Amino acid sequence: MKTIHTIILTLFVSASLFAQKLDREKIKALKIAHITEQLDLTKTEAQKFWPIYNANEDAEDKLREQSMERRKEKRLEDLSETEAKSLLLDMEKMEKQKVAIHSKMLNELLEILPAKKIIKLYQAERSFKHKMFEEYKKRHSNEKGNR
């Protein structure tokens, strides 16, 4: 009986993780579509743009994961002052790395795109985040209303 419970629990956890991965993939696809529509890239621009943009996204995701892992190691209440200071310095280091990644992408994009399209990229990223936030709020307000 215990084995059956373990198998069922494992299936639920696996399904949940799979659904989260699908959600991330779906959001990524929506973001790509949104940026593509907003930037109106030529075929040549798109062929050069997406590898640079995707490499930047991957590097930022990796930093974000490292940051989350580092902060999960201990609860804030359990940190000594020395550990808290170390965490704070690590957070600052990661912010500097994020700026460096972003700066590298900007320089690479300036070689292949007009500055106006890069500004459109920033606007498209902001508008996409805003759309996702509004969708999140809408879904969660519906969930609260259904309870």
VMD Tcl script that builds the backbone (N, CA, C; Angstrom):
set m [mol new atoms 441]
animate dup $m
set s [atomselect $m all]
$s set {name element resname resid chain x y z} {
  {N N MET 1 A 0.824 -1.195 0.000}
  {CA C MET 1 A 0.000 0.000 0.000}
  {C C MET 1 A 0.865 1.255 0.000}
  {N N LYS 2 A 1.946 1.210 0.784}
  {CA C LYS 2 A 2.845 2.353 0.856}
  {C C LYS 2 A 3.489 2.604 -0.508}
  {N N THR 3 A 3.791 1.540 -1.237}
  {CA C THR 3 A 4.386 1.662 -2.562}
  {C C THR 3 A 3.438 2.358 -3.520}
  {N N ILE 4 A 2.171 2.040 -3.452}
  {CA C ILE 4 A 1.173 2.670 -4.321}
  {C C ILE 4 A 1.111 4.173 -4.036}
  {N N HIS 5 A 1.108 4.545 -2.762}
  {CA C HIS 5 A 1.078 5.960 -2.396}
  {C C HIS 5 A 2.321 6.685 -2.925}
  {N N THR 6 A 3.459 6.023 -2.817}
  {CA C THR 6 A 4.706 6.615 -3.300}
  {C C THR 6 A 4.656 6.807 -4.813}
  {N N ILE 7 A 4.147 5.816 -5.522}
  {CA C ILE 7 A 4.036 5.912 -6.981}
  {C C ILE 7 A 3.084 7.037 -7.365}
  {N N ILE 8 A 1.947 7.127 -6.709}
  {CA C ILE 8 A 0.972 8.181 -7.009}
  {C C ILE 8 A 1.568 9.551 -6.722}
  {N N LEU 9 A 2.233 9.677 -5.587}
  {CA C LEU 9 A 2.860 10.951 -5.239}
  {C C LEU 9 A 3.912 11.328 -6.275}
  {N N THR 10 A 4.716 10.371 -6.689}
  {CA C THR 10 A 5.741 10.615 -7.701}
  {C C THR 10 A 5.111 11.066 -9.014}
  {N N LEU 11 A 4.002 10.426 -9.403}
  {CA C LEU 11 A 3.308 10.817 -10.630}
  {C C LEU 11 A 2.782 12.243 -10.544}
  {N N PHE 12 A 2.193 12.609 -9.409}
  {CA C PHE 12 A 1.681 13.976 -9.238}
  {C C PHE 12 A 2.803 15.004 -9.295}
  {N N VAL 13 A 3.909 14.718 -8.615}
  {CA C VAL 13 A 5.038 15.647 -8.627}
  {C C VAL 13 A 5.601 15.767 -10.038}
  {N N SER 14 A 5.749 14.640 -10.728}
  {CA C SER 14 A 6.262 14.656 -12.101}
  {C C SER 14 A 5.343 15.437 -13.021}
  {N N ALA 15 A 4.046 15.217 -12.887}
  {CA C ALA 15 A 3.073 15.934 -13.713}
  {C C ALA 15 A 3.131 17.430 -13.439}
  {N N SER 16 A 3.274 17.790 -12.179}
  {CA C SER 16 A 3.359 19.210 -11.801}
  {C C SER 16 A 4.603 19.857 -12.406}
  {N N LEU 17 A 5.745 19.180 -12.286}
  {CA C LEU 17 A 6.985 19.723 -12.855}
  {C C LEU 17 A 6.901 19.813 -14.371}
  {N N PHE 18 A 6.284 18.814 -14.998}
  {CA C PHE 18 A 6.116 18.818 -16.453}
  {C C PHE 18 A 5.226 19.983 -16.871}
  {N N ALA 19 A 4.143 20.224 -16.129}
  {CA C ALA 19 A 3.237 21.332 -16.430}
  {C C ALA 19 A 3.956 22.668 -16.293}
  {N N GLN 20 A 4.806 22.796 -15.265}
  {CA C GLN 20 A 5.562 24.038 -15.098}
  {C C GLN 20 A 6.506 24.251 -16.279}
  {N N LYS 21 A 7.147 23.172 -16.732}
  {CA C LYS 21 A 8.046 23.276 -17.881}
  {C C LYS 21 A 7.263 23.679 -19.121}
  {N N LEU 22 A 6.080 23.093 -19.312}
  {CA C LEU 22 A 5.238 23.460 -20.452}
  {C C LEU 22 A 4.829 24.919 -20.363}
  {N N ASP 23 A 4.480 25.383 -19.163}
  {CA C ASP 23 A 4.095 26.781 -18.982}
  {C C ASP 23 A 5.254 27.696 -19.359}
  {N N ARG 24 A 6.457 27.370 -18.923}
  {CA C ARG 24 A 7.621 28.187 -19.258}
  {C C ARG 24 A 7.858 28.199 -20.766}
  {N N GLU 25 A 7.726 27.027 -21.379}
  {CA C GLU 25 A 7.917 26.930 -22.833}
  {C C GLU 25 A 6.841 27.729 -23.570}
  {N N LYS 26 A 5.615 27.662 -23.079}
  {CA C LYS 26 A 4.517 28.410 -23.705}
  {C C LYS 26 A 4.760 29.910 -23.574}
  {N N ILE 27 A 5.185 30.345 -22.405}
  {CA C ILE 27 A 5.473 31.771 -22.185}
  {C C ILE 27 A 6.624 32.212 -23.082}
  {N N LYS 28 A 7.644 31.377 -23.206}
  {CA C LYS 28 A 8.776 31.710 -24.065}
  {C C LYS 28 A 8.318 31.859 -25.520}
  {N N ALA 29 A 7.458 30.957 -25.967}
  {CA C ALA 29 A 6.940 31.034 -27.344}
  {C C ALA 29 A 6.110 32.301 -27.543}
  {N N LEU 30 A 5.301 32.650 -26.543}
  {CA C LEU 30 A 4.504 33.879 -26.624}
  {C C LEU 30 A 5.405 35.111 -26.673}
  {N N LYS 31 A 6.474 35.087 -25.893}
  {CA C LYS 31 A 7.410 36.214 -25.865}
  {C C LYS 31 A 8.096 36.364 -27.218}
  {N N ILE 32 A 8.514 35.262 -27.808}
  {CA C ILE 32 A 9.156 35.297 -29.123}
  {C C ILE 32 A 8.194 35.877 -30.162}
  {N N ALA 33 A 6.955 35.424 -30.125}
  {CA C ALA 33 A 5.958 35.935 -31.067}
  {C C ALA 33 A 5.738 37.434 -30.866}
  {N N HIS 34 A 5.647 37.860 -29.617}
  {CA C HIS 34 A 5.426 39.271 -29.300}
  {C C HIS 34 A 6.595 40.124 -29.806}
  {N N ILE 35 A 7.812 39.701 -29.521}
  {CA C ILE 35 A 8.993 40.459 -29.952}
  {C C ILE 35 A 9.084 40.487 -31.474}
  {N N THR 36 A 8.840 39.351 -32.098}
  {CA C THR 36 A 8.892 39.268 -33.559}
  {C C THR 36 A 7.909 40.261 -34.184}
  {N N GLU 37 A 6.710 40.280 -33.645}
  {CA C GLU 37 A 5.681 41.190 -34.162}
  {C C GLU 37 A 6.070 42.653 -33.948}
  {N N GLN 38 A 6.581 42.966 -32.759}
  {CA C GLN 38 A 6.911 44.355 -32.420}
  {C C GLN 38 A 8.127 44.884 -33.194}
  {N N LEU 39 A 9.124 44.043 -33.436}
  {CA C LEU 39 A 10.356 44.514 -34.066}
  {C C LEU 39 A 10.293 44.555 -35.587}
  {N N ASP 40 A 9.442 43.735 -36.164}
  {CA C ASP 40 A 9.320 43.690 -37.625}
  {C C ASP 40 A 10.704 43.522 -38.272}
  {N N LEU 41 A 11.393 42.465 -37.863}
  {CA C LEU 41 A 12.744 42.191 -38.352}
  {C C LEU 41 A 12.713 41.671 -39.781}
  {N N THR 42 A 13.718 42.060 -40.554}
  {CA C THR 42 A 13.878 41.452 -41.868}
  {C C THR 42 A 14.379 40.025 -41.643}
  {N N LYS 43 A 14.358 39.224 -42.682}
  {CA C LYS 43 A 14.830 37.839 -42.549}
  {C C LYS 43 A 16.299 37.815 -42.127}
  {N N THR 44 A 17.111 38.665 -42.724}
  {CA C THR 44 A 18.538 38.734 -42.399}
  {C C THR 44 A 18.740 39.182 -40.955}
  {N N GLU 45 A 17.996 40.215 -40.541}
  {CA C GLU 45 A 18.104 40.697 -39.165}
  {C C GLU 45 A 17.705 39.600 -38.177}
  {N N ALA 46 A 16.613 38.900 -38.481}
  {CA C ALA 46 A 16.123 37.843 -37.585}
  {C C ALA 46 A 17.155 36.728 -37.432}
  {N N GLN 47 A 17.808 36.362 -38.538}
  {CA C GLN 47 A 18.806 35.287 -38.486}
  {C C GLN 47 A 19.987 35.653 -37.592}
  {N N LYS 48 A 20.308 36.932 -37.532}
  {CA C LYS 48 A 21.418 37.373 -36.688}
  {C C LYS 48 A 20.951 37.723 -35.282}
  {N N PHE 49 A 19.727 38.231 -35.167}
  {CA C PHE 49 A 19.196 38.696 -33.884}
  {C C PHE 49 A 18.941 37.562 -32.898}
  {N N TRP 50 A 18.212 36.522 -33.320}
  {CA C TRP 50 A 17.750 35.501 -32.378}
  {C C TRP 50 A 18.863 34.742 -31.670}
  {N N PRO 51 A 19.958 34.372 -32.352}
  {CA C PRO 51 A 21.038 33.710 -31.591}
  {C C PRO 51 A 21.621 34.607 -30.494}
  {N N ILE 52 A 21.786 35.892 -30.776}
  {CA C ILE 52 A 22.309 36.831 -29.774}
  {C C ILE 52 A 21.314 36.967 -28.627}
  {N N TYR 53 A 20.050 37.171 -28.975}
  {CA C TYR 53 A 19.018 37.370 -27.954}
  {C C TYR 53 A 18.861 36.122 -27.085}
  {N N ASN 54 A 18.827 34.957 -27.721}
  {CA C ASN 54 A 18.653 33.708 -26.973}
  {C C ASN 54 A 19.841 33.422 -26.059}
  {N N ALA 55 A 21.049 33.724 -26.513}
  {CA C ALA 55 A 22.230 33.535 -25.673}
  {C C ALA 55 A 22.147 34.446 -24.452}
  {N N ASN 56 A 21.674 35.668 -24.650}
  {CA C ASN 56 A 21.495 36.606 -23.536}
  {C C ASN 56 A 20.448 36.074 -22.551}
  {N N GLU 57 A 19.329 35.613 -23.061}
  {CA C GLU 57 A 18.273 35.067 -22.208}
  {C C GLU 57 A 18.786 33.874 -21.406}
  {N N ASP 58 A 19.532 32.991 -22.061}
  {CA C ASP 58 A 20.085 31.813 -21.379}
  {C C ASP 58 A 21.043 32.216 -20.268}
  {N N ALA 59 A 21.903 33.201 -20.553}
  {CA C ALA 59 A 22.865 33.659 -19.548}
  {C C ALA 59 A 22.139 34.301 -18.362}
  {N N GLU 60 A 21.107 35.089 -18.640}
  {CA C GLU 60 A 20.341 35.713 -17.557}
  {C C GLU 60 A 19.583 34.661 -16.746}
  {N N ASP 61 A 19.028 33.663 -17.422}
  {CA C ASP 61 A 18.326 32.582 -16.721}
  {C C ASP 61 A 19.280 31.834 -15.794}
  {N N LYS 62 A 20.482 31.577 -16.278}
  {CA C LYS 62 A 21.479 30.870 -15.475}
  {C C LYS 62 A 21.824 31.681 -14.223}
  {N N LEU 63 A 22.011 32.994 -14.391}
  {CA C LEU 63 A 22.287 33.857 -13.243}
  {C C LEU 63 A 21.124 33.845 -12.254}
  {N N ARG 64 A 19.903 33.922 -12.777}
  {CA C ARG 64 A 18.711 33.931 -11.933}
  {C C ARG 64 A 18.617 32.636 -11.130}
  {N N GLU 65 A 18.901 31.507 -11.772}
  {CA C GLU 65 A 18.869 30.212 -11.082}
  {C C GLU 65 A 19.929 30.150 -9.985}
  {N N GLN 66 A 21.131 30.637 -10.290}
  {CA C GLN 66 A 22.208 30.656 -9.289}
  {C C GLN 66 A 21.805 31.516 -8.101}
  {N N SER 67 A 21.211 32.644 -8.387}
  {CA C SER 67 A 20.789 33.561 -7.332}
  {C C SER 67 A 19.728 32.917 -6.444}
  {N N MET 68 A 18.756 32.262 -7.078}
  {CA C MET 68 A 17.698 31.608 -6.296}
  {C C MET 68 A 18.268 30.484 -5.442}
  {N N GLU 69 A 19.159 29.691 -6.025}
  {CA C GLU 69 A 19.774 28.591 -5.272}
  {C C GLU 69 A 20.548 29.123 -4.076}
  {N N ARG 70 A 21.285 30.184 -4.299}
  {CA C ARG 70 A 22.096 30.774 -3.223}
  {C C ARG 70 A 21.198 31.270 -2.093}
  {N N ARG 71 A 20.073 31.908 -2.454}
  {CA C ARG 71 A 19.182 32.447 -1.428}
  {C C ARG 71 A 18.384 31.356 -0.729}
  {N N LYS 72 A 18.235 30.195 -1.369}
  {CA C LYS 72 A 17.482 29.099 -0.759}
  {C C LYS 72 A 18.297 28.323 0.263}
  {N N GLU 73 A 19.610 28.500 0.252}
  {CA C GLU 73 A 20.484 27.702 1.107}
  {C C GLU 73 A 20.096 27.806 2.576}
  {N N LYS 74 A 19.760 28.989 3.028}
  {CA C LYS 74 A 19.368 29.181 4.423}
  {C C LYS 74 A 18.284 30.240 4.503}
  {N N ARG 75 A 17.490 30.152 5.543}
  {CA C ARG 75 A 16.495 31.197 5.793}
  {C C ARG 75 A 17.211 32.431 6.318}
  {N N LEU 76 A 16.680 33.582 5.995}
  {CA C LEU 76 A 17.278 34.846 6.426}
  {C C LEU 76 A 17.449 34.891 7.940}
  {N N GLU 77 A 16.469 34.371 8.657}
  {CA C GLU 77 A 16.520 34.395 10.128}
  {C C GLU 77 A 17.678 33.561 10.672}
  {N N ASP 78 A 18.122 32.569 9.907}
  {CA C ASP 78 A 19.171 31.672 10.366}
  {C C ASP 78 A 20.583 32.130 9.983}
  {N N LEU 79 A 20.678 33.207 9.196}
  {CA C LEU 79 A 21.991 33.673 8.746}
  {C C LEU 79 A 22.712 34.447 9.843}
  {N N SER 80 A 24.002 34.210 9.925}
  {CA C SER 80 A 24.835 35.050 10.796}
  {C C SER 80 A 25.077 36.357 10.044}
  {N N GLU 81 A 25.589 37.347 10.719}
  {CA C GLU 81 A 25.880 38.634 10.068}
  {C C GLU 81 A 26.913 38.441 8.957}
  {N N THR 82 A 27.891 37.593 9.186}
  {CA C THR 82 A 28.931 37.320 8.187}
  {C C THR 82 A 28.330 36.652 6.953}
  {N N GLU 83 A 27.447 35.674 7.166}
  {CA C GLU 83 A 26.789 34.996 6.044}
  {C C GLU 83 A 25.886 35.957 5.274}
  {N N ALA 84 A 25.194 36.819 5.994}
  {CA C ALA 84 A 24.316 37.802 5.349}
  {C C ALA 84 A 25.136 38.759 4.486}
  {N N LYS 85 A 26.275 39.186 5.010}
  {CA C LYS 85 A 27.136 40.092 4.246}
  {C C LYS 85 A 27.658 39.394 2.997}
  {N N SER 86 A 28.045 38.142 3.124}
  {CA C SER 86 A 28.525 37.367 1.981}
  {C C SER 86 A 27.422 37.231 0.927}
  {N N LEU 87 A 26.212 36.951 1.375}
  {CA C LEU 87 A 25.076 36.840 0.461}
  {C C LEU 87 A 24.831 38.160 -0.248}
  {N N LEU 88 A 24.889 39.236 0.479}
  {CA C LEU 88 A 24.692 40.571 -0.081}
  {C C LEU 88 A 25.745 40.887 -1.147}
  {N N LEU 89 A 26.990 40.554 -0.870}
  {CA C LEU 89 A 28.062 40.790 -1.838}
  {C C LEU 89 A 27.890 39.910 -3.079}
  {N N ASP 90 A 27.415 38.672 -2.888}
  {CA C ASP 90 A 27.125 37.789 -4.021}
  {C C ASP 90 A 26.000 38.364 -4.880}
  {N N MET 91 A 24.981 38.921 -4.217}
  {CA C MET 91 A 23.866 39.515 -4.948}
  {C C MET 91 A 24.353 40.695 -5.793}
  {N N GLU 92 A 25.227 41.514 -5.220}
  {CA C GLU 92 A 25.774 42.655 -5.954}
  {C C GLU 92 A 26.607 42.162 -7.144}
  {N N LYS 93 A 27.403 41.120 -6.929}
  {CA C LYS 93 A 28.230 40.549 -7.994}
  {C C LYS 93 A 27.349 40.048 -9.140}
  {N N MET 94 A 26.239 39.399 -8.801}
  {CA C MET 94 A 25.336 38.898 -9.836}
  {C C MET 94 A 24.679 40.044 -10.603}
  {N N GLU 95 A 24.356 41.132 -9.899}
  {CA C GLU 95 A 23.786 42.305 -10.581}
  {C C GLU 95 A 24.796 42.876 -11.573}
  {N N LYS 96 A 26.059 42.924 -11.186}
  {CA C LYS 96 A 27.104 43.412 -12.085}
  {C C LYS 96 A 27.250 42.486 -13.293}
  {N N GLN 97 A 27.134 41.181 -13.049}
  {CA C GLN 97 A 27.222 40.218 -14.154}
  {C C GLN 97 A 26.048 40.402 -15.115}
  {N N LYS 98 A 24.870 40.667 -14.541}
  {CA C LYS 98 A 23.684 40.885 -15.373}
  {C C LYS 98 A 23.869 42.128 -16.258}
  {N N VAL 99 A 24.413 43.197 -15.684}
  {CA C VAL 99 A 24.676 44.420 -16.453}
  {C C VAL 99 A 25.695 44.130 -17.556}
  {N N ALA 100 A 26.725 43.354 -17.250}
  {CA C ALA 100 A 27.748 43.012 -18.242}
  {C C ALA 100 A 27.142 42.195 -19.389}
  {N N ILE 101 A 26.282 41.244 -19.056}
  {CA C ILE 101 A 25.613 40.426 -20.078}
  {C C ILE 101 A 24.758 41.317 -20.969}
  {N N HIS 102 A 24.006 42.192 -20.334}
  {CA C HIS 102 A 23.113 43.088 -21.065}
  {C C HIS 102 A 23.917 44.034 -21.966}
  {N N SER 103 A 25.015 44.555 -21.459}
  {CA C SER 103 A 25.866 45.462 -22.220}
  {C C SER 103 A 26.464 44.751 -23.436}
  {N N LYS 104 A 26.888 43.518 -23.235}
  {CA C LYS 104 A 27.444 42.719 -24.339}
  {C C LYS 104 A 26.388 42.526 -25.420}
  {N N MET 105 A 25.157 42.201 -25.007}
  {CA C MET 105 A 24.090 42.008 -25.977}
  {C C MET 105 A 23.827 43.308 -26.749}
  {N N LEU 106 A 23.784 44.418 -26.028}
  {CA C LEU 106 A 23.538 45.703 -26.675}
  {C C LEU 106 A 24.598 45.984 -27.736}
  {N N ASN 107 A 25.852 45.792 -27.387}
  {CA C ASN 107 A 26.937 46.028 -28.352}
  {C C ASN 107 A 26.831 45.111 -29.565}
  {N N GLU 108 A 26.480 43.854 -29.334}
  {CA C GLU 108 A 26.326 42.914 -30.454}
  {C C GLU 108 A 25.132 43.300 -31.329}
  {N N LEU 109 A 24.041 43.713 -30.689}
  {CA C LEU 109 A 22.854 44.091 -31.457}
  {C C LEU 109 A 23.086 45.365 -32.267}
  {N N LEU 110 A 23.867 46.293 -31.729}
  {CA C LEU 110 A 24.161 47.534 -32.459}
  {C C LEU 110 A 24.903 47.268 -33.765}
  {N N GLU 111 A 25.576 46.119 -33.851}
  {CA C GLU 111 A 26.285 45.762 -35.077}
  {C C GLU 111 A 25.334 45.246 -36.158}
  {N N ILE 112 A 24.128 44.812 -35.765}
  {CA C ILE 112 A 23.231 44.200 -36.754}
  {C C ILE 112 A 21.876 44.901 -36.901}
  {N N LEU 113 A 21.521 45.735 -35.909}
  {CA C LEU 113 A 20.210 46.394 -35.942}
  {C C LEU 113 A 20.354 47.899 -35.782}
  {N N PRO 114 A 19.414 48.645 -36.365}
  {CA C PRO 114 A 19.396 50.083 -36.081}
  {C C PRO 114 A 19.017 50.313 -34.609}
  {N N ALA 115 A 19.510 51.406 -34.044}
  {CA C ALA 115 A 19.255 51.721 -32.631}
  {C C ALA 115 A 17.754 51.781 -32.339}
  {N N LYS 116 A 16.962 52.270 -33.276}
  {CA C LYS 116 A 15.516 52.381 -33.068}
  {C C LYS 116 A 14.883 51.006 -32.835}
  {N N LYS 117 A 15.372 49.990 -33.532}
  {CA C LYS 117 A 14.824 48.643 -33.336}
  {C C LYS 117 A 15.231 48.083 -31.976}
  {N N ILE 118 A 16.396 48.454 -31.505}
  {CA C ILE 118 A 16.826 47.986 -30.178}
  {C C ILE 118 A 15.958 48.642 -29.107}
  {N N ILE 119 A 15.641 49.913 -29.293}
  {CA C ILE 119 A 14.724 50.580 -28.364}
  {C C ILE 119 A 13.355 49.907 -28.425}
  {N N LYS 120 A 12.914 49.533 -29.625}
  {CA C LYS 120 A 11.642 48.806 -29.773}
  {C C LYS 120 A 11.702 47.470 -29.025}
  {N N LEU 121 A 12.876 46.835 -29.034}
  {CA C LEU 121 A 13.057 45.573 -28.304}
  {C C LEU 121 A 12.796 45.786 -26.821}
  {N N TYR 122 A 13.404 46.825 -26.250}
  {CA C TYR 122 A 13.207 47.111 -24.830}
  {C C TYR 122 A 11.732 47.400 -24.534}
  {N N GLN 123 A 11.097 48.142 -25.424}
  {CA C GLN 123 A 9.677 48.438 -25.250}
  {C C GLN 123 A 8.844 47.158 -25.361}
  {N N ALA 124 A 9.210 46.289 -26.291}
  {CA C ALA 124 A 8.488 45.029 -26.474}
  {C C ALA 124 A 8.640 44.128 -25.246}
  {N N GLU 125 A 9.837 44.092 -24.683}
  {CA C GLU 125 A 10.055 43.291 -23.473}
  {C C GLU 125 A 9.206 43.825 -22.317}
  {N N ARG 126 A 9.188 45.143 -22.172}
  {CA C ARG 126 A 8.376 45.746 -21.098}
  {C C ARG 126 A 6.888 45.488 -21.316}
  {N N SER 127 A 6.426 45.656 -22.546}
  {CA C SER 127 A 4.997 45.447 -22.806}
  {C C SER 127 A 4.616 43.974 -22.624}
  {N N PHE 128 A 5.542 43.058 -22.952}
  {CA C PHE 128 A 5.261 41.639 -22.741}
  {C C PHE 128 A 5.147 41.326 -21.251}
  {N N LYS 129 A 6.082 41.854 -20.456}
  {CA C LYS 129 A 6.023 41.641 -19.002}
  {C C LYS 129 A 4.724 42.198 -18.438}
  {N N HIS 130 A 4.331 43.357 -18.935}
  {CA C HIS 130 A 3.084 43.973 -18.478}
  {C C HIS 130 A 1.881 43.086 -18.838}
  {N N LYS 131 A 1.866 42.570 -20.066}
  {CA C LYS 131 A 0.779 41.677 -20.484}
  {C C LYS 131 A 0.725 40.424 -19.612}
  {N N MET 132 A 1.885 39.851 -19.323}
  {CA C MET 132 A 1.938 38.646 -18.497}
  {C C MET 132 A 1.471 38.944 -17.074}
  {N N PHE 133 A 1.864 40.094 -16.538}
  {CA C PHE 133 A 1.450 40.475 -15.196}
  {C C PHE 133 A -0.069 40.678 -15.141}
  {N N GLU 134 A -0.622 41.335 -16.145}
  {CA C GLU 134 A -2.073 41.556 -16.197}
  {C C GLU 134 A -2.817 40.226 -16.315}
  {N N GLU 135 A -2.284 39.312 -17.115}
  {CA C GLU 135 A -2.899 37.993 -17.264}
  {C C GLU 135 A -2.853 37.236 -15.938}
  {N N TYR 136 A -1.728 37.316 -15.244}
  {CA C TYR 136 A -1.570 36.675 -13.941}
  {C C TYR 136 A -2.603 37.230 -12.958}
  {N N LYS 137 A -2.711 38.559 -12.910}
  {CA C LYS 137 A -3.679 39.187 -11.997}
  {C C LYS 137 A -5.102 38.752 -12.336}
  {N N LYS 138 A -5.412 38.711 -13.614}
  {CA C LYS 138 A -6.756 38.323 -14.050}
  {C C LYS 138 A -7.064 36.879 -13.643}
  {N N ARG 139 A -6.130 35.989 -13.889}
  {CA C ARG 139 A -6.351 34.577 -13.540}
  {C C ARG 139 A -6.489 34.384 -12.042}
  {N N HIS 140 A -5.660 35.077 -11.270}
  {CA C HIS 140 A -5.714 34.897 -9.819}
  {C C HIS 140 A -6.931 35.567 -9.210}
  {N N SER 141 A -7.418 36.628 -9.805}
  {CA C SER 141 A -8.638 37.240 -9.285}
  {C C SER 141 A -9.835 36.341 -9.599}
  {N N ASN 142 A -9.782 35.644 -10.740}
  {CA C ASN 142 A -10.844 34.672 -11.080}
  {C C ASN 142 A -10.826 33.497 -10.130}
  {N N GLU 143 A -9.617 33.036 -9.766}
  {CA C GLU 143 A -9.505 31.910 -8.828}
  {C C GLU 143 A -10.070 32.280 -7.459}
  {N N LYS 144 A -9.787 33.486 -7.001}
  {CA C LYS 144 A -10.289 33.929 -5.713}
  {C C LYS 144 A -11.800 34.067 -5.751}
  {N N GLY 145 A -12.322 34.493 -6.883}
  {CA C GLY 145 A -13.766 34.645 -7.014}
  {C C GLY 145 A -14.501 33.325 -7.056}
  {N N ASN 146 A -13.832 32.281 -7.490}
  {CA C ASN 146 A -14.441 30.943 -7.603}
  {C C ASN 146 A -14.429 30.197 -6.292}
  {N N ARG 147 A -13.740 30.704 -5.296}
  {CA C ARG 147 A -13.646 29.985 -4.024}
  {C C ARG 147 A -14.824 30.241 -3.167}
}
mol reanalyze $m
mol bondsrecalc $m
mol representation Tube
mol addrep $m
